[in-house]
Amino acid sequence: MSKQQRPKMAVWKFASCDGCQLTLLNCEDELLPIAGEVDIVYFREATRADGKGPY
């Protein structure tokens, strides 16, 4: 699958804490295999970089 065809993944924070994002990051064994298959365009807790939308 080419980079243009890869699905985009965005993780948003909907509350005042970062608990859900941290819980997702704790699933690194499950996330690493798919990390090369998707474009992670927004994940504030994991990176400072922001991908351009639309998501």
C-alpha positions in Angstrom: 0.0 0.0 0.0 1.5 3.4 -1.0 1.8 6.2 1.5 -1.1 8.1 -0.2 -3.4 5.1 0.3 -2.6 4.5 3.9 -5.4 5.3 6.4 -5.0 8.3 8.6 -5.2 8.0 12.4 -5.9 10.9 14.8 -6.2 10.6 18.5 -8.1 13.5 20.2 -8.5 14.4 23.8 -12.1 15.0 24.8 -11.7 15.7 28.5 -9.3 17.7 30.7 -7.0 14.8 31.5 -4.8 12.7 29.2 -5.8 9.3 30.7 -7.3 7.8 27.5 -4.3 8.8 25.4 -1.9 7.4 28.0 -3.8 4.2 28.1 -3.6 3.9 24.4 0.2 4.5 24.5 0.5 1.7 27.1 -0.7 -0.6 24.3 2.7 -0.3 22.5 2.9 -4.0 21.8 -0.3 -3.7 19.8 0.4 -0.3 18.3 3.9 -1.0 16.9 2.8 -3.5 14.3 0.2 -1.1 12.8 2.4 2.0 13.1 3.9 1.4 9.7 0.6 0.8 8.1 -1.2 4.1 9.0 -0.3 7.8 9.0 -0.6 9.0 12.5 -1.5 12.6 11.7 -2.5 13.8 15.2 -1.6 12.4 18.6 -0.8 15.2 21.0 0.4 13.0 23.8 2.8 11.0 21.5 4.3 13.8 19.4 4.4 17.6 18.9 4.0 17.3 15.2 0.6 18.0 13.7 -0.4 16.6 10.3 -2.6 18.6 8.0 -6.3 17.8 8.0 -8.9 17.0 7.1 -8.7 13.9 9.3 
